Amino acid sequence: MNINEPYAKSQPSPDEVMDAIQSVLFEMVIEPMQKELDIDDFKALDMIGETLSAIAEKATAYDHLNKTGLDQNYKN
């Protein structure tokens, strides 16, 4: 167990995780197949990328909410 703060690993943000996932998918799957993909395939991949980005955005907002809590006016 390492108790020194400089050595403590911080968790990556949801945006960082999603960027890493998208990069790996591009390098391993999309880039090697670019010549075989048609316009519909690229449209589907674009929609998937936008959806993954939206998921990361919502996960970031959820993390922020959990760290800061709700404003007093929003509590029941």
Backbone as numpy.savetxt, mean C-alpha at the origin, in Angstrom:
# Nx Ny Nz CAx CAy CAz Cx Cy Cz
16.72 -10.38 22.37 15.88 -9.20 22.37 16.77 -7.96 22.37
16.50 -7.03 21.50 17.27 -5.81 21.40 16.46 -4.66 21.99
16.97 -4.07 23.05 16.20 -3.01 23.71 16.71 -1.62 23.39
17.77 -1.50 22.60 18.28 -0.20 22.21 17.40 0.42 21.14
16.93 1.64 21.37 16.02 2.29 20.42 16.58 2.46 19.02
17.87 2.82 18.85 18.36 3.00 17.47 18.24 1.73 16.62
18.16 0.58 17.27 18.09 -0.67 16.53 16.66 -1.17 16.36
15.71 -0.50 16.95 14.31 -0.92 16.83 13.82 -0.68 15.41
13.19 -1.67 14.85 12.64 -1.53 13.50 11.27 -0.87 13.57
11.04 0.07 12.70 9.72 0.66 12.62 8.94 -0.05 11.52
7.64 -0.09 11.69 6.80 -0.73 10.69 6.64 0.20 9.50
6.71 -0.35 8.30 6.48 0.50 7.12 5.01 0.92 7.06
4.78 2.05 6.44 3.42 2.54 6.30 2.68 1.69 5.26
1.36 1.71 5.29 0.61 0.97 4.28 0.96 1.41 2.85
1.23 2.69 2.67 1.62 3.18 1.34 2.95 2.58 0.90
3.90 2.48 1.82 5.20 1.88 1.50 5.06 0.40 1.16
4.23 -0.29 1.91 3.99 -1.72 1.65 3.34 -1.91 0.29
2.34 -1.09 -0.01 1.64 -1.23 -1.29 2.56 -0.88 -2.46
3.40 0.13 -2.30 4.37 0.46 -3.35 5.32 -0.70 -3.60
5.77 -1.34 -2.52 6.67 -2.48 -2.66 5.97 -3.65 -3.36
4.73 -3.90 -3.00 3.97 -4.99 -3.62 3.78 -4.71 -5.12
3.41 -3.49 -5.45 3.20 -3.15 -6.86 4.50 -3.23 -7.65
5.61 -2.85 -7.04 6.90 -2.94 -7.73 7.27 -4.39 -8.02
7.07 -5.25 -7.03 7.38 -6.67 -7.22 6.49 -7.28 -8.30
5.20 -6.97 -8.26 4.29 -7.49 -9.28 4.69 -7.02 -10.68
5.09 -5.75 -10.78 5.50 -5.24 -12.08 6.75 -5.96 -12.58
7.76 -6.08 -11.72 9.02 -6.68 -12.13 8.89 -8.17 -12.44
8.07 -8.88 -11.66 7.98 -10.34 -11.81 6.94 -10.79 -12.82
5.87 -10.03 -12.97 4.75 -10.51 -13.78 4.48 -9.62 -15.00
4.31 -8.34 -14.76 3.84 -7.46 -15.83 4.94 -7.18 -16.85
6.11 -6.77 -16.39 7.18 -6.42 -17.32 7.57 -7.57 -18.25
7.73 -8.80 -17.74 8.07 -9.89 -18.65 6.97 -10.22 -19.67
5.73 -9.86 -19.38 4.61 -10.19 -20.25 4.12 -9.02 -21.10
4.81 -7.87 -21.07 4.31 -6.67 -21.74 3.99 -6.90 -23.21
4.78 -7.69 -23.90 4.56 -7.89 -25.33 3.30 -8.70 -25.61
2.88 -9.51 -24.65 1.69 -10.34 -24.84 0.40 -9.65 -24.40
0.51 -8.54 -23.68 -0.67 -7.87 -23.15 -1.29 -6.93 -24.18
-2.63 -6.90 -24.20 -3.32 -5.98 -25.09 -3.89 -4.81 -24.27
-4.60 -3.92 -24.94 -5.10 -2.71 -24.29 -6.07 -3.04 -23.15
-6.88 -4.07 -23.31 -7.81 -4.46 -22.24 -7.06 -4.96 -21.01
-5.97 -5.68 -21.24 -5.15 -6.15 -20.12 -4.56 -4.96 -19.37
-4.06 -3.97 -20.11 -3.49 -2.79 -19.46 -4.56 -2.00 -18.70
-5.77 -1.94 -19.25 -6.86 -1.26 -18.55 -7.18 -1.98 -17.24
-7.22 -3.31 -17.28 -7.50 -4.10 -16.08 -6.39 -3.91 -15.05
-5.14 -3.92 -15.51 -4.01 -3.72 -14.59 -4.04 -2.32 -13.99
-4.43 -1.34 -14.77 -4.54 0.03 -14.27 -5.61 0.11 -13.18
-6.75 -0.55 -13.41 -7.83 -0.55 -12.42 -7.38 -1.26 -11.14
-6.64 -2.34 -11.28 -6.12 -3.06 -10.11 -5.16 -2.16 -9.34
-4.27 -1.46 -10.05 -3.33 -0.55 -9.40 -4.04 0.57 -8.65
-5.07 1.13 -9.27 -5.84 2.20 -8.61 -6.55 1.66 -7.37
-7.07 0.46 -7.45 -7.75 -0.15 -6.30 -6.77 -0.41 -5.17
-5.60 -0.93 -5.49 -4.59 -1.17 -4.46 -4.16 0.15 -3.81
-4.04 1.19 -4.59 -3.68 2.51 -4.05 -4.78 3.04 -3.12
-6.02 2.83 -3.49 -7.14 3.26 -2.64 -7.16 2.48 -1.33
-6.85 1.19 -1.40 -6.78 0.37 -0.18 -5.68 0.90 0.73
-4.52 1.20 0.16 -3.41 1.73 0.95 -3.77 3.07 1.58
-4.47 3.91 0.83 -4.88 5.21 1.34 -5.83 5.04 2.54
-6.77 4.12 2.44 -7.70 3.88 3.54 -6.99 3.26 4.74
-6.03 2.38 4.49 -5.27 1.78 5.58 -4.43 2.84 6.29
-3.88 3.78 5.54 -3.12 4.87 6.14 -4.02 5.73 7.01
-5.21 6.04 6.52 -6.17 6.83 7.30 -6.58 6.08 8.56
-6.77 4.77 8.47 -7.14 3.96 9.63 -6.01 3.96 10.66
-4.76 3.80 10.20 -3.62 3.86 11.12 -3.55 5.21 11.81
-3.73 6.27 11.04 -3.70 7.62 11.61 -4.80 7.78 12.66
-5.97 7.29 12.36 -7.10 7.38 13.29 -6.80 6.62 14.58
-6.20 5.44 14.45 -5.88 4.65 15.64 -4.79 5.31 16.48
-3.86 6.01 15.85 -2.78 6.66 16.59 -3.25 7.94 17.26
-4.13 8.69 16.60 -4.54 9.99 17.13 -5.87 9.94 17.85
-6.71 8.99 17.53 -8.03 8.92 18.13 -9.00 9.89 17.48
-10.25 9.75 17.82 -11.27 10.64 17.27 -11.32 11.93 18.07
-11.70 12.98 17.41 -11.93 14.25 18.08 -13.10 14.07 19.05
-13.09 14.83 20.11 -14.14 14.73 21.13 -15.53 14.88 20.52
-15.71 15.69 19.49 -17.01 15.93 18.89 -17.57 14.71 18.16
-16.70 13.75 17.81 -17.15 12.59 17.07 -17.50 11.40 17.94
-17.23 11.50 19.21 -17.51 10.38 20.12 -18.95 10.43 20.59
-19.55 9.26 20.75 -20.93 9.17 21.27 -20.94 9.28 22.77
